[in-house]
Amino acid sequence: MISPAETLPVTLLSNDANHHLTDSNVEFTSLPESQDMPPQIVSEIETIIQANDNYTLFCQGSRPLKWTVPKVAENTWTTFITMDEAPIETNYTYGSRLYIFNMTYLFVGFYYCHYEDAGEIDKGRNASTYLYVNDSTHLAPVDEDMMIMSISATQYQRVVIPCKPTSPDIKVRLYVHESEEVPVEELNSTDTPYIYDPRYGYFTYVIKEGPCLLKCEVIRGGLNRSYEIQMQVELPLSHLPTPDLKDLSGGHTIIGQPLKLECIIIKPSENEVMFHWTTPTGPPDSRMEVSAPVPTTISSYNAYKQSLTVYNTTMEDKGVYICNVTDLQGHSAHGLLDVIIFDEDEFFLNLYEAHNLSKIIARAGDEFAQWVIRVEGHPVPTITWLNNNNEIIPIGNSTYYEASFNTKTSEAFLKIKDVSINKFGYYTLLATNNKMEKSLKLFLNVTDKPTVTFHGDKSFYMVNKAATLGCSAYGNPQPILKLEHKECLTDDCDFMEIPASNVTNDGLVFTSEITFIASNPGYIKCSAKNYLGHDEGIATILLTDVENGFDIFGLDDTIDLNAEDLVATVAVGEKISLTCGASVYNYTDLHWFLNDKVLTGQDGYGISRSSTEYSHRIRLEIPRAEFSDSGEYRCGAINHGSAVFRNLTVNVTEAQVPSFRSTNLKDEIEINIPERVTMFCNAFGIPKPTITWHKALGKNASCLVMESFSTHWKSGRVITTEDNQNITFMSTEAEDEGTYTCEAKNRGGTDC
């Protein structure tokens, strides 16, 4: 057995707040005296009309009137006509008569008279009467073809179940799932869960959620009719969420093109919602298509959506569109969207920071800094981000950046990850829409404590030579630099401040350089500070008399040395002398190797050792070079427990008479005094030739008749470079005119 519906008692007897069930002939709601009198229907409160008869109602009021009659899906029989007439009572100005032709059972219900400028069921501004129909075959105002009637109810709220007769003399019964007749009392009873009124049906409060199937039975004499009522009970809501109205055309609809809008609302439980559209031209017209509502999801929430498509758009379609969503509980919520329709030749482009922050101050170590830029334009723009080095930032999520452009929201986004001081500077947003281009510069000011580095520092400094050391501090705000020098490697002396000089900056890099004579070993300290912190670095000054602290040197000038490739070319029979030196601070245990074989004094090679204040040395001598002496000579030393090497390849070959590879002495040189001029002769020979420059004493003189330039060389006006292969007159004089000869000579011969 199925139990009857669970309900609560009610005292309200009508589903319309304007209709109080009383015995008076006309139903009013009193108004303040300052407002107009409500209309008045001159009729009985209830009237029974014979089926298929004609009938009239008369209404009078203080302003123009109109009628509202029961709504029926299809009406092929009953018709209505209204006509204006003079009011019956003198205190009214207007009158209206409603003519009903061929009254049928489907039009049983309330007939309303109200002012034209008021709503159909506006409080205090309408009058109503109820019309029954005495029909021998139709006992309920329900279409007999309808298998089941559907109604909606809200849990814990009043519902009206439309189980009612066409005439008050018909008996009505309501059953829950066809099992039990629901208990019912007369009007104004408050101690029963169901209240019955033949004009409305059954009033009750619903407790259970979900569907409920009811049966309505109407009986007159031996005639019995019944129909089912499906009641869907919804959860009560306090409000509807605001719907989201979007332009699926991207906000770039051109006149004549279709405009498509979509309205989405998060679905309130299983409750039913309805969409209502308002366009700049009013309700949707024949050019517009409204889709059926369909379910969807928004961020895992169930939702409903409906679209509105406007075809053949015109400039009149430009303006505010409203999507209003209602439910059966009387709630409503709406979304607004201002739509622009463009002419074919119309275009624009605007950029601006969404939060008015074109400059961001961040601190090194912050997780990120970001901008959101409004990019509004037509046609649809494209964007490019540039970093502080004017390099393109790819769209997407990368190690250092996250960049995107949402054309639907017109927002360009840039996130700079893991903020550090090297991300300080200007970032640029470039936008174009093929009609115009614009750019927006954004500044990221990153503050950080200083970081100190040295540049130009060496492992070793040549003793008693001038040296330059630079200290750089990377920081923001600008740090204060301080340089100190300690002229010993022990605790026997202290750091002494050196005045910082030549302070320069390149962006956030602040540099000071010092020049000093490397006369004592020690330390140079560089410190920098700003309000965010402090940093310092110490450079060690180690002195040496060997290049780079470890080197091979001492070759005779007659040996051709390719310093870049570390290859020495020696004529057979020449003497070879090589010295290897290593700093006393770092190196010990020097040895010579030939083709990975240790050389000793017993294998025909001269080996000698010596030391200076700054270096250990080992000398290798070969009195007369043989072809077999060719190979890779290596000097090995121990540096903090590890073996290190310097290499030199020696090639022993036959002697070669000097020859010139290139020269500019073959042509006559014309210059204007005191222009500078350089003459060169690139000579090669084995052994390495000696270059001598001569000037002829007379025309066509041989290369053996020359004069010396020694006096000119001493004055510095004439200088030679590249082992005398180049001679340069820094400024020319009249006496410099003449014929010049370059002589290359070695023990194999001479070339002029």
C-alpha positions in Angstrom: 0.0 0.0 0.0 1.3 3.4 -1.0 1.0 6.1 1.8 -0.7 9.4 1.1 1.5 12.5 0.6 3.1 14.0 3.7 1.8 17.6 4.2 1.5 20.5 6.6 -1.7 22.4 7.4 -2.2 25.8 5.7 -4.3 28.8 6.3 -3.8 30.5 2.9 -6.5 29.5 0.6 -5.5 31.1 -2.7 -2.4 30.9 -4.9 -3.0 34.6 -5.8 -2.3 37.2 -3.1 -4.9 39.5 -4.6 -7.8 37.1 -4.2 -9.1 36.7 -0.7 -11.9 34.1 -0.5 -14.8 36.1 1.0 -18.5 36.4 0.5 -18.4 39.8 -1.2 -19.5 40.1 -4.8 -16.3 41.9 -6.0 -12.8 41.0 -4.7 -10.5 44.0 -4.0 -7.3 44.8 -2.2 -7.5 48.2 -0.5 -5.2 51.0 -1.8 -4.1 54.2 -0.2 -6.4 57.1 -0.9 -3.7 58.7 -3.0 -3.9 56.0 -5.6 -6.7 55.4 -8.2 -9.6 53.2 -7.3 -9.3 49.6 -8.6 -11.6 48.4 -11.4 -15.0 46.9 -10.6 -16.7 43.9 -12.3 -20.4 44.1 -12.1 -21.1 40.4 -11.6 -21.6 37.7 -9.1 -18.4 36.4 -7.6 -19.2 32.9 -9.1 -21.4 32.3 -12.1 -22.4 29.0 -13.7 -22.9 29.2 -17.5 -24.5 26.5 -19.5 -22.1 24.8 -22.0 -22.0 26.4 -25.4 -24.0 29.5 -24.2 -22.9 33.1 -24.7 -22.2 35.4 -21.8 -21.0 38.9 -21.0 -19.1 40.6 -18.2 -19.0 44.3 -17.5 -16.1 46.2 -15.8 -15.8 49.9 -14.9 -12.8 51.9 -13.7 -11.0 55.3 -13.7 -8.7 54.6 -16.6 -8.7 52.5 -19.9 -9.3 48.8 -19.2 -8.4 45.4 -20.5 -9.4 41.8 -19.9 -7.4 38.7 -19.1 -9.1 35.3 -19.7 -7.9 31.7 -19.0 -5.2 30.6 -21.4 -5.8 27.4 -23.4 -3.3 25.8 -25.7 -5.7 25.3 -28.6 -9.0 27.0 -28.9 -11.3 26.3 -31.8 -14.7 27.0 -30.2 -14.9 29.7 -27.6 -14.2 33.3 -28.8 -14.0 36.7 -27.0 -14.7 40.3 -28.0 -14.3 43.4 -25.9 -16.1 46.7 -26.4 -15.8 50.0 -24.6 -19.0 51.3 -22.9 -20.0 54.0 -20.6 -19.6 53.2 -16.9 -22.7 52.3 -14.9 -21.7 54.4 -11.9 -20.9 58.1 -12.1 -17.7 57.9 -10.0 -16.0 55.8 -12.8 -14.9 57.2 -16.1 -14.4 54.1 -18.3 -16.3 50.9 -18.9 -15.5 47.7 -20.8 -17.7 44.7 -21.8 -16.4 41.2 -22.5 -18.4 39.1 -24.8 -18.0 35.3 -24.5 -19.3 33.3 -27.4 -19.8 29.5 -27.2 -18.6 29.0 -23.6 -16.8 25.7 -23.2 -15.4 23.7 -20.2 -11.8 24.5 -20.9 -12.4 28.2 -20.1 -13.6 27.6 -16.6 -11.6 29.9 -14.3 -10.9 33.5 -13.2 -11.6 36.4 -15.5 -9.6 39.6 -14.7 -10.3 43.2 -15.4 -7.4 45.6 -15.0 -6.0 48.8 -16.2 -4.1 48.9 -19.5 -1.0 50.4 -17.9 -0.9 47.8 -15.1 0.3 44.2 -15.1 -2.2 41.5 -15.8 -2.4 40.4 -12.1 -1.1 43.6 -10.6 -1.8 44.1 -6.8 -4.6 46.4 -6.0 -5.3 47.3 -9.7 -7.6 44.5 -10.9 -10.9 42.8 -10.2 -11.9 39.3 -11.0 -14.8 36.9 -11.2 -14.9 33.1 -11.5 -17.0 31.4 -14.3 -18.1 27.8 -14.1 -19.6 25.8 -17.0 -22.4 23.3 -16.6 -21.4 20.5 -19.0 -23.0 17.1 -18.8 -20.0 15.2 -20.2 -16.9 17.3 -19.2 -16.6 17.3 -15.4 -13.1 18.8 -15.2 -11.5 21.8 -17.1 -8.9 19.4 -18.5 -8.3 18.4 -22.1 -9.6 14.9 -22.4 -6.7 14.0 -24.8 -4.2 14.7 -22.1 -2.9 11.5 -20.6 -1.2 13.1 -17.6 -0.8 16.7 -16.2 2.5 17.9 -14.9 2.9 20.5 -12.2 5.9 21.7 -10.2 6.1 22.3 -6.4 8.8 23.6 -4.0 9.6 21.5 -0.9 8.2 23.0 2.3 6.2 25.5 0.4 2.5 25.7 -0.6 1.4 24.1 -3.8 -2.0 24.1 -5.6 -3.0 20.7 -7.1 -5.3 21.5 -10.0 -7.8 18.8 -9.2 -11.1 20.8 -9.6 -14.5 20.6 -11.3 -16.2 22.5 -14.1 -19.2 23.1 -11.8 -19.4 23.4 -8.0 -22.0 20.6 -7.8 -19.5 18.0 -9.1 -17.8 15.8 -6.4 -14.0 15.9 -6.5 -11.6 13.3 -4.9 -7.8 13.3 -4.9 -5.7 10.1 -4.5 -2.1 9.5 -3.9 -0.9 6.9 -6.3 -4.5 5.8 -6.8 -4.4 4.1 -3.3 -5.8 6.4 -0.7 -8.1 9.4 -0.9 -6.5 12.4 0.7 -8.4 13.9 3.7 -9.9 17.2 3.1 -11.9 19.7 5.1 -14.0 22.7 4.2 -12.6 26.2 3.5 -11.0 28.0 6.4 -10.1 24.8 8.3 -6.6 24.7 9.7 -6.4 21.3 11.2 -6.0 19.2 8.0 -3.0 18.8 5.6 -5.2 19.3 2.5 -7.5 22.3 1.9 -10.0 22.1 -1.0 -11.4 25.0 -3.0 -13.4 24.1 -6.2 -12.0 27.2 -8.0 -8.3 26.2 -7.4 -8.2 22.6 -6.4 -6.3 21.2 -3.4 -3.8 23.4 -1.3 -1.1 21.7 0.6 2.5 22.0 1.8 5.0 19.4 0.4 7.6 17.8 2.5 9.1 15.0 0.4 11.5 15.7 -2.4 11.2 14.2 -5.8 8.3 13.1 -8.1 4.8 12.3 -6.8 2.0 10.7 -8.9 -1.6 11.8 -8.0 -5.0 10.9 -9.3 -7.9 13.3 -9.6 -11.4 11.9 -9.8 -14.6 13.9 -10.6 -18.0 12.4 -10.1 -21.6 13.6 -11.0 -24.4 11.1 -10.6 -23.4 7.9 -12.5 -20.6 9.7 -14.5 -17.1 9.3 -13.3 -14.0 10.8 -14.9 -10.3 10.8 -13.8 -6.9 12.0 -14.8 -3.3 11.7 -13.4 -1.2 14.6 -12.1 2.6 14.2 -12.0 4.0 16.5 -9.3 7.8 17.2 -9.4 9.0 18.6 -6.1 12.0 20.9 -6.2 14.3 21.9 -3.4 13.7 25.4 -2.1 16.2 28.1 -3.3 17.1 31.4 -1.8 18.1 32.8 -5.2 19.3 32.0 -8.6 23.0 32.5 -9.5 23.8 35.2 -12.0 23.9 33.9 -15.5 27.0 34.4 -17.7 26.2 36.0 -21.0 28.9 35.6 -23.7 29.4 36.8 -27.3 30.4 33.6 -29.2 31.2 35.9 -32.2 34.2 37.2 -30.2 32.9 40.8 -30.0 33.9 41.3 -33.7 30.6 41.0 -35.6 30.5 43.0 -38.8 27.3 44.3 -40.1 25.4 41.6 -42.1 27.2 38.8 -40.2 25.4 36.6 -37.7 25.7 37.4 -34.0 25.6 34.5 -31.6 25.2 34.9 -27.8 25.2 32.2 -25.2 23.6 32.4 -21.8 24.9 29.9 -19.1 23.6 29.5 -15.6 24.8 27.0 -13.0 22.0 24.5 -12.5 20.3 24.9 -9.1 19.9 21.2 -8.1 17.3 19.5 -10.3 15.1 22.6 -10.4 13.6 23.8 -13.7 14.7 27.2 -15.1 13.4 29.2 -18.0 15.4 31.7 -20.3 13.9 35.0 -21.4 15.8 37.3 -23.9 15.6 41.0 -24.4 17.5 42.6 -27.4 18.1 46.2 -28.3 15.1 46.0 -30.6 12.9 44.2 -28.0 12.0 40.5 -27.7 13.6 38.2 -30.3 12.0 38.7 -33.7 11.9 36.7 -36.9 15.6 37.4 -37.7 16.6 35.8 -34.4 16.8 32.1 -33.4 16.6 30.9 -29.8 17.9 27.4 -29.2 16.4 24.9 -26.8 18.1 24.9 -23.3 20.7 22.2 -23.1 22.6 20.8 -20.1 26.4 21.6 -19.8 29.1 21.9 -17.1 31.1 24.8 -15.8 34.1 23.9 -13.7 32.6 20.5 -12.8 29.2 22.2 -11.9 26.1 21.2 -13.8 24.6 24.0 -15.7 22.1 25.0 -18.4 22.8 27.1 -21.5 20.8 28.6 -24.3 21.9 30.6 -27.3 20.5 33.5 -29.3 21.5 34.0 -32.9 20.8 37.2 -34.7 21.0 36.9 -38.5 21.6 39.7 -41.0 22.7 42.1 -38.3 22.2 45.8 -38.7 23.3 48.8 -36.6 20.0 48.5 -34.7 21.3 45.3 -33.2 24.0 47.2 -31.4 23.4 47.7 -27.7 22.5 45.9 -24.5 21.3 42.3 -24.5 19.6 40.8 -21.5 19.3 37.1 -20.6 16.8 36.8 -17.7 16.5 33.4 -16.1 13.6 32.5 -13.9 12.4 29.4 -12.0 9.1 28.0 -10.7 9.7 29.5 -7.3 9.6 33.1 -8.5 13.3 33.8 -8.5 15.0 35.6 -11.3 18.5 36.6 -12.3 19.9 38.2 -15.4 23.1 38.8 -17.3 23.9 41.9 -19.4 26.1 42.3 -22.4 26.8 45.4 -24.4 27.3 44.3 -28.0 29.0 46.3 -30.7 28.3 45.9 -34.4 31.1 47.1 -36.7 31.1 48.6 -40.2 33.2 46.8 -42.7 35.9 49.5 -42.7 35.9 50.2 -38.9 39.0 49.4 -36.8 40.6 50.3 -33.5 43.3 49.1 -31.0 43.7 50.1 -27.4 46.1 48.8 -24.7 46.0 49.5 -21.0 47.0 47.8 -17.8 43.9 46.3 -16.1 44.9 47.4 -12.6 46.7 50.7 -13.5 50.1 49.2 -12.6 52.5 49.9 -15.5 55.3 49.8 -12.9 55.8 46.9 -10.5 58.2 46.9 -7.6 59.3 43.4 -6.6 62.1 42.0 -4.4 64.5 39.3 -5.6 63.3 36.0 -4.4 59.6 36.8 -4.9 57.7 33.9 -6.4 56.4 35.9 -9.3 55.4 39.3 -10.7 52.6 39.6 -13.3 50.7 42.0 -15.5 47.2 41.7 -17.0 46.7 44.0 -20.0 43.4 44.8 -21.6 43.9 44.5 -25.4 40.8 45.8 -27.1 40.7 46.0 -30.8 38.9 45.2 -34.1 39.7 43.2 -36.1 40.9 40.6 -33.7 44.4 41.6 -32.5 47.5 39.4 -32.0 50.1 40.1 -29.4 53.8 39.5 -28.8 55.6 39.8 -25.4 59.2 41.0 -25.2 61.4 40.6 -22.1 63.8 43.1 -20.6 66.4 42.1 -23.3 63.9 42.7 -26.1 63.7 38.9 -26.7 60.4 37.3 -27.6 58.7 35.5 -24.8 56.9 32.4 -26.2 53.2 32.1 -25.5 52.6 29.3 -23.0 54.1 28.1 -19.7 57.9 28.0 -19.7 60.7 27.9 -17.1 60.9 31.6 -16.6 57.6 33.0 -17.9 53.9 32.3 -18.4 52.3 34.3 -21.2 48.9 34.1 -22.7 46.2 36.0 -24.6 42.5 35.4 -24.1 40.7 36.8 -27.1 37.3 36.2 -25.4 38.2 38.4 -22.4 40.6 40.6 -24.4 43.3 40.1 -21.7 47.0 39.6 -22.3 48.8 38.0 -19.4 52.4 37.8 -18.4 53.8 36.2 -15.3 57.6 36.5 -14.6 58.6 33.6 -12.4 61.2 33.4 -9.7 62.0 37.1 -9.6 65.7 38.0 -9.6 67.6 41.1 -10.2 68.5 40.1 -13.8 64.8 40.4 -14.6 64.9 44.1 -13.8 63.9 46.4 -16.7 61.3 47.2 -19.3 59.0 44.5 -20.7 57.0 45.3 -23.9 53.6 44.2 -25.2 53.3 44.5 -29.0 49.8 44.3 -30.5 48.6 44.4 -34.1 45.3 43.7 -35.9 46.6 44.2 -39.5 45.2 47.7 -39.5 47.4 49.3 -36.9 50.1 48.5 -34.3 50.5 49.6 -30.7 53.0 48.9 -27.9 52.9 49.2 -24.2 56.1 49.4 -22.0 55.9 48.0 -18.5 58.6 48.4 -15.9 59.7 45.8 -13.4 61.8 47.3 -10.6 63.6 44.5 -8.8 65.4 45.3 -5.6 68.2 43.1 -4.2 71.2 43.2 -2.0 74.5 43.5 -3.8 76.5 40.6 -5.3 80.2 41.3 -5.7 82.4 39.9 -8.5 85.9 40.6 -9.7 86.9 41.0 -13.4 90.4 41.2 -14.8 91.7 39.2 -11.8 94.4 36.7 -12.5 95.9 33.7 -10.7 99.3 35.5 -10.8 100.6 39.0 -11.4 104.0 39.8 -13.0 106.2 41.2 -10.3 106.8 45.0 -10.4 104.4 45.4 -13.3 101.3 47.6 -13.5 98.1 45.6 -13.1 94.4 46.5 -13.2 91.6 44.9 -11.2 87.9 45.6 -11.4 85.3 45.1 -8.8 81.6 44.9 -9.8 78.5 45.0 -7.6 75.2 43.9 -9.0 72.4 45.4 -6.8 69.4 47.7 -6.6 69.3 50.3 -5.0 72.8 51.4 -6.0 75.3 49.9 -3.6 78.2 51.7 -1.9 81.5 50.3 -3.0 84.6 50.0 -0.8 88.0 48.7 -1.8 90.8 47.6 0.6 94.3 46.4 0.0 96.4 44.1 2.2 100.1 43.9 1.2 100.9 40.5 2.7 99.6 37.0 2.8 99.8 36.6 6.6 98.3 38.4 9.6 101.3 40.6 9.9 99.5 43.5 8.1 95.9 44.8 7.9 93.6 45.8 5.1 93.9 49.5 4.2 91.1 51.3 2.3 91.8 52.4 -1.3 89.8 55.3 -2.7 87.4 53.9 -5.3 88.1 55.4 -8.7 86.5 55.2 -12.2 83.2 54.1 -10.8 80.9 53.3 -13.8 77.6 51.6 -14.2 76.0 49.5 -16.8 72.3 49.1 -15.8 72.5 47.7 -12.3 76.2 46.7 -12.4 78.3 49.2 -10.6 82.1 48.9 -11.2 85.2 50.4 -9.8 88.7 49.7 -11.2 92.1 50.1 -9.5 95.5 50.1 -11.0 98.5 49.1 -8.9 102.1 48.0 -9.1 102.4 44.3 -8.2 105.3 44.7 -5.8 104.0 42.6 -2.9 101.8 39.6 -2.6 98.5 40.1 -0.7 94.8 40.5 -1.0 92.3 43.1 -2.4 88.9 43.1 -0.8 85.8 44.6 -2.5 82.7 45.1 -0.4 79.3 46.6 -1.4 76.1 47.3 0.6 72.7 48.8 0.3 69.7 48.8 2.7 68.8 45.2 1.6 72.2 43.7 2.6 75.9 43.4 2.1 78.4 41.3 0.1 82.1 41.1 -0.3 84.8 39.3 -2.3 88.5 38.9 -1.9 91.0 38.6 -4.7 94.4 37.0 -4.0 97.5 38.8 -5.4 100.2 36.3 -6.0 103.4 37.5 -7.7 105.4 35.7 -10.3 108.2 36.2 -12.8 106.8 33.5 -15.1 103.9 34.2 -17.4 100.6 33.0 -15.9 102.6 31.3 -13.1 103.6 28.3 -15.2 105.1 28.6 -18.7 107.8 27.4 -21.2 110.1 30.2 -22.4 113.7 30.9 -23.3 113.8 30.0 -27.0 116.5 31.7 -29.0 115.3 34.5 -31.3 116.4 32.5 -34.3 113.8 29.8 -33.7 110.5 30.3 -35.4 107.7 30.0 -32.8 104.0 29.7 -33.6 102.8 31.0 -30.2 99.1 30.2 -31.0 99.7 26.5 -31.9 102.7 26.1 -29.6 105.0 24.8 -32.4 108.7 25.7 -32.7 110.5 25.0 -36.0 114.3 24.5 -35.6 117.0 24.1 -38.3 119.0 20.9 -38.0 122.3 21.6 -36.2 120.9 24.6 -34.2 121.0 24.8 -30.4 117.8 24.4 -28.5 117.3 25.9 -25.1 114.0 25.6 -23.2 113.2 26.9 -19.7 110.1 25.8 -17.8 109.1 28.0 -14.8 106.4 27.5 -12.2 105.3 29.7 -9.3 106.7 28.9 -5.8 103.2 29.4 -4.4 101.5 26.5 -6.2 104.0 24.2 -8.0 106.7 21.8 -7.1 108.7 18.9 -8.6 109.3 20.0 -12.2 110.4 17.6 -14.9 110.9 17.5 -18.7 109.3 14.9 -21.0 109.8 14.1 -24.6 107.0 12.0 -26.1 105.9 11.1 -22.6 109.5 9.9 -21.6 111.2 11.6 -18.7 114.4 13.4 -19.7 117.5 13.2 -17.5 121.0 14.4 -17.8 122.1 10.8 -18.7 120.4 10.7 -22.1 122.4 13.4 -23.8 120.2 16.3 -22.8 121.4 19.1 -20.6 119.1 19.4 -17.5 119.6 22.1 -14.9 117.5 23.5 -12.1 117.3 26.9 -10.5 115.0 29.1 -8.4 114.1 32.7 -8.0 112.1 34.4 -5.3 109.0 33.7 -7.2 109.5 30.6 -9.3 111.1 27.2 -9.6 112.8 26.5 -13.0 114.2 23.6 -15.0 116.3 24.2 -18.1 116.6 21.8 -21.1 119.5 22.2 -23.6 120.2 20.4 -26.9 123.6 21.5 -28.2 123.0 20.4 -31.8 119.5 19.5 -32.9 119.0 16.3 -34.8 116.0 15.2 -36.7 115.4 12.6 -34.0 114.9 15.5 -31.5 111.6 16.3 -33.1 108.5 15.6 -30.9 106.3 16.9 -28.1 108.2 18.4 -25.2 106.2 18.6 -22.0 107.0 20.3 -18.7 105.3 18.6 -15.8 104.8 19.9 -12.2 102.8 19.1 -9.1 100.0 21.5 -8.2 98.3 20.7 -4.9 98.9 17.0 -5.4 97.9 16.9 -9.1 100.1 16.7 -12.1 99.8 19.6 -14.6 101.7 20.1 -17.9 102.7 22.7 -20.4 103.4 21.5 -23.9 105.6 22.6 -26.9 106.0 20.8 -30.2 109.5 21.0 -31.8 110.0 20.3 -35.5 113.6 19.8 -36.6 114.0 20.4 -40.3 116.5 21.4 -43.0 117.6 25.1 -43.1 115.7 27.3 -45.6 116.9 30.5 -47.3 114.6 33.4 -46.3 111.8 34.3 -48.7 109.1 36.9 -48.6 105.5 35.8 -48.3 103.9 39.3 -48.7 105.1 42.9 -48.9 103.9 46.3 -50.1 107.4 47.3 -51.4 106.7 46.3 -55.0 104.7 49.4 -55.8 105.5 53.1 -55.5 103.8 54.7 -52.5 102.6 58.3 -52.7 101.6 60.2 -49.6 101.1 63.8 -48.4 103.2 65.2 -45.7 102.7 64.5 -42.7 100.5 61.5 -43.4 101.3 58.3 -41.6 102.6 55.4 -43.7 103.5 51.7 -42.9 105.7 49.4 -45.0 105.9 45.7 -44.4 107.6 42.6 -45.5 106.5 39.2 -44.2 109.6 36.9 -44.5 110.0 33.2 -43.7 113.1 31.1 -43.3 114.8 28.4 -41.1 116.4 29.5 -38.9 114.1 32.5 -38.4 115.5 35.4 -40.5 116.6 38.7 -39.1 114.9 41.7 -40.7 116.8 44.9 -41.5 115.4 48.0 -43.2 117.6 50.1 -45.5 117.2 53.3 -47.5 119.1 53.7 -50.8 121.6 56.6 -51.0 120.9 57.1 -54.7 118.7 56.1 -57.4 118.9 52.4 -58.4 121.4 51.7 -55.6 121.8 48.1 -54.5 120.6 46.8 -51.2 124.2 46.9 -49.8 124.4 50.7 -50.0 122.1 52.0 -47.2 121.9 54.6 -44.4 120.8 54.0 -40.9 117.6 55.3 -39.3 118.8 55.0 -35.8 118.3 58.6 -35.0 114.7 58.5 -36.2 113.9 55.4 -34.2 115.2 57.0 -31.0 112.8 60.0 -31.6 109.8 57.6 -31.9 108.8 59.1 -35.2 109.7 55.8 -36.9 108.9 52.5 -35.2 109.1 48.8 -36.1 106.9 46.0 -35.0 106.3 42.3 -35.6 110.1 41.5 -35.3 111.0 44.4 -37.6 108.7 43.1 -40.3 106.7 46.3 -40.2 108.1 49.8 -40.3 105.8 52.8 -39.6 106.4 56.5 -40.1 104.1 58.1 -37.5 104.5 61.3 -39.4 106.3 61.8 -42.6 108.8 64.6 -43.6 110.4 65.6 -46.9 113.6 63.8 -46.0 111.8 60.5 -45.8 111.4 60.3 -49.5 113.5 57.6 -51.1 113.8 53.9 -52.0 113.4 51.5 -49.1 114.6 47.9 -48.9 113.7 45.1 -46.5 116.5 42.6 -46.0 115.8 39.1 -44.5 118.9 37.1 -43.5 119.7 33.8 -41.7 122.7 31.4 -41.9 121.3 29.9 -45.1 121.4 33.2 -47.1 119.9 36.6 -47.7 116.8 38.0 -49.6 116.3 41.7 -50.3 
